[in-house]
Every structure is written in C-alpha cells, then in structure tokens.
Amino acid sequence: MSETAENRPPIDVEPRRVRRDIDAIDQEILELLSKRARHSVTVVGLKALDRRALRDPGREERILERISARNQGPFPPESVRNVFRTIIDASLDLEERLIQAAGQRGREAR
C-alpha cells in the first residue's frame, strides 16, 4: 500500500508512544470482548428458558452485514467480517461450554 499524507504518521510521533496507545486500545478491546461475553452468558439462560437453539444463522448474518455496512476503514470489509465471525464463534463456543457444564452439574446432583 502506498503512503499518502492521510495514512502516514506525523514525523514527530514517537514509536514507543504509539505502541503504548496500541496497548491501551488492546486493553479496551479485551474489556469490550469480556463485556460481550457476559451478555452471551445472559443470553444462554434466556435461550434455555425459551428452549431456543444456540445458533441463529439469520441473526449472525444480520450482525455481519450491519458491521460491514458501518465499517469506515481502514480495514477492508472482509477483514472486519472475519474478526466479527471469530467473535461470534467464540461467543457460541462459550455458550455451548456453559450448557455442557450445567448439564454435567445437573447429572452430578442426581
């Protein structure tokens, strides 16, 4: 990718400062992922009450479409979709593990 004035860092930027900023952003992303996961845990309980399936492919696609439409770059839409597909899959994996653990505890209580 060629550099333009738009995507070139200012000359006086110190790499250590930029890396600290990136580290702080990474921490924020981690906190938001944890917050999202806690909401997924809540959804597991709601789905169990309604006896709904964990996966809702239609909703998953709507999420990916919404995120892609709101993406303003610099990541290409397919990269953003891949990141969010991974987040959705990790959330579903967490939900499945929680359900399995709850089933195991239920069997042990008998």
HELIX and SHEET records of a PDB file:
HELIX    1   1 PRO A   15  ASP A   50  1                                  36    
HELIX    2   2 PRO A   57  ARG A   70  1                                  14    
HELIX    3   3 PRO A   77  ALA A  109  1                                  33    
END                                                                             
